[in-house]
Amino acid sequence: METSAPYNLPLELARGVINRLRNQLAEWRMAGLTVPTELATEISNASNAFVDAIVSLPDHARAVAAAEAAIRLGLQAGESLCLEYTRQALAARHQNAEHLPTLLGCRLGSRTIQGREAECFTSGFNTAVVPFTWRAIEQNAGKHEWDVFDQQITWCQENGLRVIGGPLLQLDAQHLPDWLYLWEDDFEQVQSYLTQYIQATVSRYRGRVQVWNCAARMNIGGTISLSEEQRLRLMVAAVAELRRNDPQTPIVLSFDQPWAEYLAGNDRDLSPLHLADSLVRADLGISGVGVEFNVGYQPAGSAPRELVEYSRQLDRWAVLGLPLIAYLAYPSSSKENTKARRPVRPSSSERSPATQSAFTNKLIPLMLAKQFVQGIIWNELTDAEPHEFANAGVIDSEGAAKPLLDSLITIRKQHLT
């Protein structure tokens, strides 16, 4: 609404919070949500606080105090609304199945898993992500080293774990072999090497992988100089080569930073969702999409958000009409971890094993409540080995399981196989 008077920032922020809350309430009510009296009271109190802020003008101090109260009450009511939606939606899903078919997994590193780590893994997860990292497999062009990944696949089969293989293509320094940079200015040669690597990997593990993650994080670029068009062509070539060598196994493409924070710092044209939509419409044979929620990391992560915003983001991706796999990371500490590549985002809120577990206890059930979410993957197993996201592991740097593991075990027992 246009006005000649200056806008009152706290009031406008409160307006947005209350508007999103009421819109989400209306949407879920139309879907069949029953609103308990206590929740209705919370929402009403937040709305009334916003009304108080409006009628308090032009008393600026009083309006600001009421607007801040409306924001606080609105955020609290939004979380309560999400938790109630989760409870009712999961109850409805369990009417049709005692155990949901959703995959709950974790990434394995580029080494074998054993001992306490193996015990933690099999108790908390029904799925393993075997990375098949190009850099680890082909340290020298044309010479493949399969031992670690052979052992990982065998271990998964022995323990009854389903396997997501990949990502086969990811354009960062941890995935690309050093020798590939010699061909950085020859796109056709880069593409040729990529398809040869995919052909070798897929042919070797075909039939032992239940889902292929063909390419990841292609929306955010990488360490090799490629245009947006070239990255798109690489993805298309990768999918085509994978499908040629394994016509049956489902293929997913995954995307990072779903709120598109990276667009603030570069001139790329497509948001993650628009890029995914373009690839889905191209009819390449993609069976699903992956979305990464690496929360609390900087750079190249996502800022923490209220629970309802995760729900809204997931629902946006649902419009693609394909199953979705969510990849998660969240820190248990703000301390520096020299073995990690991505530091924790500075925050005024506490980062602890307890807050990491609490985040999981809210977000993962919310994801399970959505039928189109068919896989949930925790991005880090341990903080004790070189890893990507600082302090995000299920196991801490001393080798002890965090409270996160107990949360995952409980969720699995309640809802999954």
Secondary structure, 3 states (H helix, E strand, C coil): CCCCCCCCHHHHHHHHHHHHHHHHHHHHHHCCCCCCHHHHHHHHHHHHHHHHHHHHCCCHHHHHHHHHHHHHHHHHHHHHHHHHHHHHHHHHHHHHCCCECCEEEEECCCCCCCHHHHHHHHHHCCEEEECCCHHHHCCECCECCCHHHHHHHHHHHHCCCEEEECCCECCCCCCCCHHHHHHCCCHHHHHHHHHHHHHHHHHHHCCCCCEEEEEECHHHCCCCCCCHHHHHHHHHHHHHHHHHHCCCCCEEEEECCCCCHHHHHCCCCCCHHHHHHHHHHCCCCCCEEEEEEEECECCCCECCCCHHHHHHHHHHHHCCCCCEEEEEECCCCCCCCCCEEECECCCCCCCCHHHHHHHHHHHHHHHHCCCCEEEEEECCCECCCCEEECCCCCECCCCCECHHHHHHHHHHHHHEC
